[in-house]
Amino acid sequence: MRPCSREHRGAIYGQGIGLQGRSYAIPTKNAALKTLPLETIAQHVAVFLEFAAAHPKMRFKVTPIGCGLAGLKPEQIAPMFETPPSNVTLPIEFIAVVTSRYST
């Protein structure tokens, strides 16, 4: 079982965007708990990647966002993280998708 971000990383319940404690929230659902359009999620991912690049001393371990309750597939989300800065670690589910794009 993965540690809860709220308990171990300082995430703030109800704050679904941006840096909080040792976490960075990337929203995949809106306030009504409806899955956001992929274009909107991609915009939030781009802002996160810019933030990570601007803060190279910070380290970020991305979870397979959107691939749980939001109902999305790694194939839909992983390409948004195709070229992360070196301080961003992607989940294996995303790495498999991104690397398979280059092996075919």
For each residue, the residues with C-beta under 8 A, 3 or more apart:
1:
2: 63
3: 7 8 9
4: 7 8 11
5: 8 9 10 11 23
6: 9 10 11 12 13
7: 3 4
8: 3 4 5
9: 3 5 6 21 22 23
10: 5 6 20 21 22 23
11: 4 5 6 15 20 21 23 25
12: 6 15 20 21
13: 6
14:
15: 11 12 18 20 25
16: 25 27 29
17: 25 26 27 44
18: 15 24 25 51
19: 23 24 51
20: 10 11 12 15 23 24 25
21: 9 10 11 12
22: 9 10
23: 5 9 10 11 19 20
24: 18 19 20 48 51 52 60
25: 11 15 16 17 18 20
26: 17 41 44 45 48 65
27: 16 17 30 36 41 44
28: 35 36 41 65 66 70 72
29: 16 33 34 35 36 69 70
30: 27 33 34 36
31:
32:
33: 29 30
34: 29 30
35: 28 29 66 70 71 72
36: 27 28 29 30 40 41 44 70
37: 40 41
38: 41 42 72 76
39: 42 43
40: 36 37 43 44
41: 26 27 28 36 37 38 44 45 65 66 72 77 80
42: 38 39 45 46 80
43: 39 40 46 47
44: 17 26 27 36 40 41 47 48
45: 26 41 42 48 49 77 80 81
46: 42 43 49 50 80
47: 43 44 50 51
48: 24 26 44 45 51 52 60
49: 45 46 52 53 81 84 85 88
50: 46 47 53 54
51: 18 19 24 47 48 54 55
52: 24 48 49 55 58 60 84 85 87 88
53: 49 50 56 85
54: 50 51
55: 51 52 58 87
56: 53 85 86 87
57: 87
58: 52 55 87
59: 87 89
60: 24 48 52 87 88 89
61: 89
62: 65 81 84 88 89 90 91 94
63: 2 91
64: 67 68 74 77 91 93 94
65: 26 28 41 62 70 77
66: 28 35 41 70 71 72 76 77
67: 64 70 72 73 74 77 93
68: 64
69: 29
70: 28 29 35 36 65 66 67
71: 35 66
72: 28 35 38 41 66 67 76 77
73: 67 76 77
74: 64 67 77 78 93 94 96 97
75: 78 79 97
76: 38 66 72 73 79
77: 41 45 64 65 66 67 72 73 74 80 81 94
78: 74 75 81 82 90 93 94 95 96 97 98
79: 75 76 82 97 98 101
80: 41 42 45 46 77
81: 45 49 62 77 78 84 88 90 94 98
82: 78 79 98 101
83:
84: 49 52 62 81 88 90
85: 49 52 53 56 88
86: 56
87: 52 55 56 57 58 59 60
88: 49 52 60 62 81 84 85
89: 59 60 61 62
90: 62 78 81 84 94 95 98
91: 62 63 64 94 95
92: 95 96
93: 64 67 74 78 96 97
94: 62 64 74 77 78 81 90 91 97 98
95: 78 90 91 92 98 99
96: 74 78 92 93 99 100
97: 74 75 78 79 93 94 100 101
98: 78 79 81 82 90 94 95 101 102
99: 95 96 102 103
100: 96 97 103 104
101: 79 82 97 98 104
102: 98 99
103: 99 100
104: 100 101
